[in-house]
Structure formats: structure tokens, C-alpha cells
Amino acid sequence: MAAKNITAQVTKMTRKITIEIDKSKLESFMNTFGFFRRDFLKTVEESEEDHQIGRVKKRKSLAEI
């Protein structure tokens, strides 16, 4: 049923995906991808702290890691 309220549009020329979702289904959508899991939320809090302290390195690509 959730698929009826979510639409995805893929643009091949720009290699972008646009997802449109109904407000009422957003919480269910985010839960499906694990955005409410405690370990994920802990990681987000830790990264916010690192950013505020200045322990952040700017990268141009993931290949630098």
C-alpha cells in the first residue's frame, strides 16, 4: 500500500533520483530505512558533536578515505 503514496522519478541524463512522498507516510518510510534505530540516532548525535568541535575533514570524494 505504501507504494501508492511514493513516487520515484529517475533522470538518466543527470543521474538523479527524485522521490515524492505523502506527509502521512513519511514516518513509515523512514522507519523502513532504519532512521529511528538507536544506533543510527547515536551515530548522528556523535557526528554533530564532532562537527561542532571541529573534528571534521572536508573530502572531495569517498576515494580519499
N, C-alpha and C positions, 0 to 999 in steps of 0.2 A: 504494500500500500504506500509506503514512503516514496517509492519511485515515482508515483504520480505527482508528488509535490516538489520533486527535484528535477531540474533540467540542466543538462550539460551541453555546452557548445564548444567544439574543438575547431580552432582555426589553424589550418596546416601551414599557411604562409608565415604566420608569426610564432607558431609553436606555443600557443597559449590555450588554456582551458578556462572557460568561464562557467561557473556554477551558480545557478539561481535556486534559492531555497525559500520556502514559506517560513515566516517567523515562528509559527506554531510547531514546526518540525525541527527547528534548529537544535534544541536540546537533545533530541533523539539522535540526530545526525552526529553531533559532537560526541555523544556517549558511544556511538558505534566505533568511532575512531580513537577512543580512549582518552579524550581530553579532560575527563573528570576523574581519572585514576590518580590515586595518591602519589604514586611515584612520578607521574608526569607533572603534577602540580608542584611537587617538591623540586623537580629539576627547573621548572620555570622560576620559582622563587630564588633558587640558588643563582641562576643566570642573571636575574635582576640585581641581586646583591653584587655579583661580580662586575656588572656594568656600572653600578653606582660607585664602587670602589675604584674602578679604573683598570681592572684586570681583564681587559678585552683587547684583542689584537684584530686589526682590520685585515681581512683576506679578500683577494680578488677572485679566488676560486677554491673549491674543495681540494684541488690538486696540491695546494700549498701545505696541506696538513700532513 
